[in-house]
């Protein structure tokens, strides 16, 4: 209401000020107010008045308005409900201007807007638009197959995670996965997890291909005949290395892809040794072409020949490294002494190698000359793989490969 006195030319006055959420009640057309005038505010749509605050301000003698408090506060929308098989996610709060997002559970798609806003609706506030719904993702009918049927033939609709299983008529073998499942790639459209199987297309003609065989090796598995997409795994006998793919798959026309591999003899050298000496550098469990070792003699013996030896692709060859007694290297040795030194050093093999879970028949001998044969046998419960005997070669090394004892001991322990 106006203060005492009327407005006169040059009289003190206040200019109108409006808050962003306020309207001046009864004085909306006024722009200048005399000192002492009091005005009241009403809240704009979407806002409501704080009960504990007075909505009035007064034009003071210093030509300013008394403090304008936050008379109005935002109205609140109702708590949004979760859609069936989904969720409503309030981003901040429920007040005017806030937003809510909607999502659906796995296997369902959102139909409608994914976001709503709290906005003015007449004298109230409410969420914009209609609430979305979550609709189950559906797949089309599963494909039919010749000479077979599926478990969903009596149904009209197929939803996410539904499974159908195929069976074939008698006399028509099933090829492929028997079941497919309704799934989705984009979260909206349903699709079947894969192509259906086939009936009667698995056999490769009247006679399915037999187990592939490889020389010096074998293929694993118990099958004697193979069908389309069957896989075999190959392995080689001891002393042989696989050349090619370890696995191969049966293809149309009875072919194997990748091609059946071969087993090639492994090239290794025996562990080098010399009479009255030892390997000084390069000791290893296995020696492949290119590997080198160096020798040294025991005290009291002198190295004669090359100090180093190298494993060659075509075998070790004749050893030219000897550890001789100094008497063999005297300035004028007799022919018989030279022959004795050479025979005792070159034509002898070291003790036969030991093998796991087996023994040889010459444990008490100390001298093995070229041509001598040693036989191996396995402990009870083990089977011998490879040739049972080895012989001392002219180069002073034992022939390869060594046999192996494979299997499980009768008492259940391992050797």
C-alpha positions in Angstrom: 0.0 0.0 0.0 1.3 3.5 -0.6 2.8 5.5 2.2 1.5 8.8 3.4 1.5 11.7 1.0 1.1 11.9 -2.7 3.8 11.8 -5.3 5.1 15.3 -6.3 7.5 16.6 -8.8 11.0 16.1 -7.4 9.8 14.1 -4.4 12.1 11.2 -3.2 11.3 7.9 -4.9 12.4 4.4 -5.6 12.7 2.6 -9.0 10.9 -0.7 -9.4 13.0 -3.8 -9.0 11.9 -7.3 -9.8 13.3 -10.7 -8.8 13.5 -13.4 -11.5 10.8 -15.4 -9.7 8.6 -12.5 -8.6 5.7 -10.3 -9.9 4.6 -7.0 -8.1 1.1 -7.5 -6.9 -1.3 -4.6 -7.8 1.6 -2.3 -9.0 2.9 -4.1 -12.1 2.5 -0.9 -14.2 4.3 1.4 -11.8 7.9 2.3 -12.5 8.5 4.9 -9.7 7.4 4.7 -6.1 7.4 7.3 -3.4 9.4 6.9 -0.2 7.4 4.9 2.3 5.5 2.9 -0.3 5.3 -0.8 0.5 4.7 -3.4 -2.2 4.0 -7.1 -2.1 5.2 -9.8 -4.5 3.6 -13.0 -5.8 5.6 -16.0 -7.1 5.6 -16.8 -10.8 4.3 -20.1 -12.1 6.5 -23.0 -11.0 7.5 -21.3 -7.7 5.8 -21.2 -4.3 6.3 -18.7 -1.4 8.4 -19.5 1.7 5.9 -19.5 4.5 8.3 -17.9 7.0 9.2 -15.0 4.8 7.2 -11.8 4.1 6.9 -11.1 0.4 6.9 -7.3 1.0 9.6 -4.6 0.6 9.5 -0.8 1.3 10.9 2.2 -0.4 13.3 3.7 2.2 14.2 7.4 2.7 17.6 6.8 1.1 15.7 6.0 -2.1 16.5 2.3 -1.9 14.3 -0.7 -1.3 14.5 -2.7 1.9 16.2 -6.0 1.5 14.5 -8.3 -0.9 14.7 -11.9 0.4 14.3 -15.1 -1.6 10.5 -15.1 -1.1 10.0 -17.9 -3.6 11.3 -21.4 -4.0 11.0 -24.0 -6.8 8.1 -26.4 -6.7 8.7 -30.1 -6.7 7.6 -32.7 -9.1 6.3 -36.1 -8.0 8.8 -38.9 -7.6 8.9 -40.6 -11.0 8.0 -44.3 -11.0 10.2 -47.0 -12.4 8.9 -48.5 -15.6 8.2 -52.2 -15.5 11.4 -54.0 -16.4 13.4 -50.8 -16.2 14.6 -47.9 -14.0 14.0 -44.1 -13.6 17.2 -42.3 -12.7 16.8 -38.8 -11.2 19.9 -36.9 -12.2 19.8 -34.1 -9.4 16.6 -33.6 -7.5 12.8 -33.4 -8.1 12.6 -29.6 -8.3 11.5 -27.4 -11.3 14.0 -27.8 -14.1 15.5 -31.1 -13.0 15.7 -34.2 -15.3 15.1 -37.9 -15.1 16.6 -40.6 -17.4 15.0 -44.0 -18.2 16.8 -47.3 -18.9 15.5 -50.8 -19.4 16.7 -54.2 -18.1 18.7 -56.5 -20.3 16.6 -58.0 -23.0 14.2 -55.0 -23.1 14.1 -51.9 -25.3 12.9 -48.4 -24.4 9.8 -47.2 -26.2 9.3 -43.5 -25.8 11.7 -40.7 -24.7 14.7 -41.6 -22.6 14.5 -38.3 -20.6 11.8 -36.1 -19.0 12.0 -32.7 -17.3 10.2 -31.2 -14.4 8.3 -28.2 -15.9 5.4 -25.8 -15.3 1.9 -27.3 -16.0 -0.8 -24.6 -15.2 -0.4 -23.7 -11.6 1.5 -26.9 -10.8 4.7 -28.6 -12.0 4.9 -32.1 -13.6 7.2 -34.3 -15.7 7.2 -33.5 -19.4 5.6 -35.9 -21.9 4.5 -39.5 -21.2 6.6 -42.0 -19.3 8.3 -44.5 -21.6 7.8 -48.2 -21.4 10.2 -51.2 -21.6 9.3 -53.7 -24.2 10.9 -57.1 -24.5 13.1 -57.5 -27.5 11.7 -60.0 -30.0 13.2 -62.2 -32.7 11.5 -63.4 -35.8 10.5 -67.0 -36.3 13.5 -69.4 -36.3 14.3 -70.7 -39.8 13.0 -74.1 -40.8 15.4 -76.8 -42.0 15.0 -79.7 -44.4 14.5 -83.2 -42.9 14.2 -81.7 -39.4 12.2 -79.5 -37.0 12.7 -77.2 -34.0 11.2 -77.0 -30.6 9.4 -73.7 -31.3 7.2 -74.8 -34.2 4.1 -74.4 -32.1 4.9 -70.8 -31.0 4.1 -67.5 -32.6 6.5 -65.1 -30.8 10.1 -65.4 -29.6 11.7 -63.1 -27.1 15.2 -62.3 -25.9 17.0 -65.4 -24.4 14.5 -67.8 -25.8 16.2 -71.0 -27.0 15.0 -73.3 -29.8 16.6 -76.8 -30.4 16.6 -78.6 -33.7 16.2 -82.4 -34.3 16.6 -84.3 -37.5 14.4 -87.0 -39.0 15.6 -90.6 -38.6 18.4 -91.4 -41.1 19.5 -87.7 -41.4 22.5 -86.9 -39.1 22.5 -83.4 -37.6 25.5 -81.2 -38.6 26.2 -78.0 -36.6 25.0 -76.6 -33.2 21.7 -78.1 -32.3 20.4 -75.0 -30.5 20.2 -71.3 -31.3 19.2 -68.4 -28.9 17.4 -65.1 -29.4 19.9 -62.3 -28.7 20.6 -58.7 -29.8 23.5 -56.8 -31.1 22.3 -53.2 -30.7 20.0 -53.5 -27.7 16.8 -52.9 -29.8 16.5 -55.5 -32.5 16.5 -59.3 -31.9 18.5 -61.7 -33.9 19.3 -65.5 -33.7 22.7 -66.4 -32.3 23.8 -68.3 -35.4 22.6 -70.3 -38.4 20.5 -73.4 -37.8 22.1 -76.8 -38.1 21.6 -79.0 -41.2 20.1 -82.5 -41.4 21.7 -85.0 -43.7 24.6 -82.9 -44.9 27.3 -84.1 -42.6 28.4 -87.3 -44.2 30.9 -86.9 -47.0 29.5 -89.3 -49.5 28.9 -93.0 -49.1 32.2 -93.7 -47.3 33.3 -91.1 -44.7 37.1 -90.5 -44.7 39.2 -92.7 -42.4 41.6 -91.6 -39.8 44.6 -89.9 -41.4 47.9 -91.6 -40.8 51.4 -90.1 -40.8 54.7 -92.0 -41.0 56.7 -92.0 -37.7 53.7 -90.5 -35.9 50.0 -90.8 -35.2 46.7 -89.0 -34.9 45.0 -88.8 -31.6 41.3 -89.8 -30.8 39.3 -92.9 -30.8 37.3 -92.4 -34.1 37.9 -94.7 -37.0 35.8 -92.6 -39.5 35.4 -88.9 -39.6 32.7 -86.5 -40.7 32.5 -82.9 -41.8 34.2 -80.4 -39.5 35.7 -83.1 -37.3 39.2 -82.2 -36.0 42.2 -84.5 -35.5 45.5 -83.8 -33.6 48.8 -85.2 -34.7 51.9 -86.1 -32.7 55.3 -87.6 -33.7 57.3 -90.5 -32.4 60.2 -89.9 -30.1 63.2 -88.5 -32.1 60.9 -86.9 -34.8 59.6 -83.4 -35.1 56.3 -82.3 -36.5 56.4 -80.3 -39.8 53.1 -78.6 -40.5 50.0 -77.9 -38.5 49.3 -80.0 -35.4 45.6 -79.9 -36.1 43.6 -80.5 -39.3 39.8 -80.4 -40.0 37.7 -82.6 -42.2 36.3 -80.6 -45.2 33.9 -81.3 -48.0 35.2 -83.9 -50.4 37.1 -85.8 -47.8 40.0 -83.4 -47.7 41.9 -82.3 -44.6 42.7 -78.6 -44.0 45.4 -77.7 -43.1 47.1 -80.5 -45.0 48.2 -83.6 -42.9 51.7 -82.8 -41.5 54.8 -85.0 -41.7 57.2 -86.2 -39.0 60.9 -85.6 -39.8 63.8 -87.0 -37.9 65.2 -84.6 -35.4 68.8 -83.6 -35.9 70.7 -83.6 -32.6 74.2 -84.4 -31.5 75.1 -86.7 -28.6 76.5 -85.2 -25.5 80.2 -84.6 -26.2 82.7 -86.4 -24.1 86.4 -87.2 -24.3 88.5 -89.8 -22.5 90.4 -88.3 -19.5 88.7 -84.9 -20.1 85.4 -83.0 -19.9 83.4 -80.2 -21.5 84.6 -76.9 -20.2 82.1 -74.5 -21.8 78.8 -74.9 -23.7 77.3 -77.8 -21.6 73.7 -78.4 -22.5 70.9 -80.9 -22.1 70.5 -81.1 -25.9 72.7 -80.1 -28.8 71.3 -78.9 -32.1 73.2 -78.0 -35.3 75.3 -75.0 -34.7 75.9 -75.5 -30.9 79.6 -75.4 -29.8 81.5 -76.7 -26.8 85.1 -76.5 -25.6 87.1 -79.2 -23.9 89.7 -79.4 -21.1 91.7 -82.4 -19.9 92.0 -83.9 -16.5 95.2 -83.1 -14.6 98.1 -85.1 -15.9 96.8 -85.2 -19.5 97.5 -83.0 -22.5 94.9 -81.8 -25.1 95.7 -83.0 -28.6 93.6 -81.7 -31.5 91.0 -79.0 -31.6 89.9 -77.5 -28.3 86.4 -76.8 -29.7 83.7 -79.0 -31.3 80.6 -77.9 -33.2 77.3 -79.9 -33.8 76.9 -80.3 -37.6 73.6 -80.9 -39.4 75.0 -84.1 -41.0 76.1 -85.6 -37.6 79.0 -85.2 -35.3 81.7 -86.9 -37.5 85.0 -88.2 -36.2 86.3 -86.5 -33.0 89.7 -84.9 -33.5 90.1 -83.9 -29.8 92.0 -86.2 -27.5 93.4 -86.1 -24.0 96.6 -88.0 -24.1 99.2 -89.0 -21.5 102.4 -87.0 -22.0 104.2 -90.3 -22.9 102.1 -90.4 -26.1 103.4 -87.1 -27.1 107.1 -87.9 -26.5 109.5 -86.7 -29.2 110.1 -90.1 -30.6 107.2 -92.5 -29.5 107.3 -96.0 -30.8 104.6 -97.1 -33.5 103.0 -99.5 -31.0 102.7 -96.7 -28.4 101.1 -94.4 -30.9 98.6 -97.1 -32.0 97.8 -97.9 -28.4 97.2 -94.3 -27.5 95.0 -93.7 -30.5 93.0 -96.9 -30.0 92.4 -96.3 -26.3 91.3 -92.7 -26.9 89.4 -92.8 -30.2 87.7 -96.1 -30.3 86.1 -96.1 -26.9 82.6 -94.8 -25.9 81.7 -93.4 -22.5 79.4 -95.3 -20.2 76.0 -95.8 -21.8 73.5 -93.1 -21.0 70.9 -93.8 -18.3 67.2 -93.4 -19.1 64.3 -92.6 -16.8 62.4 -95.6 -15.5 64.7 -98.1 -17.2 68.2 -99.7 -17.2 70.8 -101.2 -19.6 72.4 -104.6 -19.5 76.0 -103.5 -19.1 76.2 -101.7 -15.7 79.5 -103.3 -14.7 81.6 -102.7 -17.8 84.1 -99.9 -17.9 85.4 -100.1 -21.5 83.1 -99.8 -24.5 84.7 -100.0 -28.0 83.3 -99.4 -31.4 80.6 -101.9 -32.4 79.6 -102.9 -28.9 75.8 -103.1 -28.3 73.9 -102.2 -25.1 70.3 -103.3 -24.6 67.7 -101.4 -22.5 64.7 -102.6 -20.6 62.0 -100.7 -18.6 60.9 -100.9 -15.0 57.6 -102.8 -14.3 54.6 -100.7 -15.4 56.4 -98.9 -18.2 56.6 -99.5 -21.9 59.6 -99.2 -24.2 59.4 -96.6 -27.0 61.9 -96.8 -29.8 64.7 -99.3 -30.5 65.7 -101.3 -27.4 69.5 -101.3 -28.3 72.2 -98.7 -29.1 75.7 -99.3 -30.3 79.1 -97.6 -29.9 80.0 -95.8 -33.1 83.4 -95.4 -34.8 83.5 -91.8 -33.5 83.3 -92.9 -29.9 79.7 -91.9 -29.4 76.5 -93.9 -28.8 74.0 -94.2 -31.6 70.7 -92.2 -31.4 68.0 -91.9 -30.6 67.9 -93.3 -27.1 64.8 -95.4 -26.2 62.3 -94.1 -23.7 60.2 -95.7 -21.0 56.7 -94.3 -20.9 53.6 -95.1 -18.8 52.5 -95.2 -15.2 54.1 -97.5 -12.6 51.8 -100.2 -11.2 51.8 -98.7 -7.7 50.5 -95.3 -9.0 53.8 -93.4 -8.4 55.9 -91.8 -11.0 59.5 -92.5 -11.8 
